[in-house]
Amino acid sequence: MIETTGDDRTFPPALAEVARVEFEYGDDGEGVDFEPYDTFDSAEETTHWIRCWTGNQELDGDAYRVFGQDGTGGLAALWLVRPGRPLAEQPVVFLGSEGESGVAAGSLSDFLWVLADGLGPLEAAVEGERDARPDAALAELAARHATTPRRPAREIIAEAQAEFATFSEDLDALCR
């Protein structure tokens, strides 16, 4: 088993492939507002971000691996909450530019299926009631990399949000 360490910033192959996808966000606001990165933010960038987001200068960014953003600067990240588990088995979370936050998927694999259903991290974590808009190319990408079975995005999101039901409240408690 691959151990997750505090400084593990090895970009998973699935995210590298997602980074090559151009997500469409139309004028109607019905697209996916997601701009994936091709590497994780550095430890320094992540620490700066979490301190600015929370106003808490005592925090570091070790619990997050930021891998993308929405158009307003809200960030998508792997949240390293499962000790000793690989990055791909950590939940995907979203922390918005206006203070919104939530869990988008319980693992990177499940997140790939969420993307295949036409939802990005913002839409999954914050706008959970959006209808799925399946994307064949993203479904093929997910089929190549996912270790979990395909399920509807709503099911994946509901399961992850139930497992990490206090994520937003716990995060808010860190704010100063």
TABEL-V553269 format. One record per pair of residues at least 12 apart in sequence whose C-alpha atoms are under 6 Angstrom apart, sorted by the first residue. I is the first residue (numbers start at 1). GAP is how many residues later the second one is. If there is no record, write none. Layout:
{{I;GAP} {I;GAP}}
This chain:
{{2;84} {3;81} {3;82} {3;83} {4;80} {4;81} {4;82} {6;56} {11;28} {14;131} {16;22} {19;17} {19;18} {19;19} {32;87} {32;88} {33;37} {34;35} {34;36} {34;86} {35;33} {35;34} {35;35} {36;32} {37;30} {37;31} {40;25} {40;26} {40;27} {41;25} {46;15} {47;13} {47;14} {54;121} {55;120} {55;121} {56;119} {56;120} {63;16} {63;17} {64;13} {64;14} {64;15} {64;16} {65;12} {65;13} {73;24} {74;21} {74;22} {74;23} {75;19} {75;20} {76;17} {76;18} {77;15} {77;16} {78;12} {78;13} {78;14} {79;12} {88;20} {89;18} {90;17} {91;14} {91;15} {91;16} {92;12} {92;13} {94;27} {101;67} {102;23} {102;66} {103;22} {103;58} {104;17} {104;20} {104;21} {104;53} {105;52} {105;55} {106;54} {109;37} {109;38} {112;30} {113;29} {114;39} {116;18} {116;19} {116;22} {116;23} {117;15} {117;16} {117;17} {118;14} {118;15} {118;16} {118;17}}
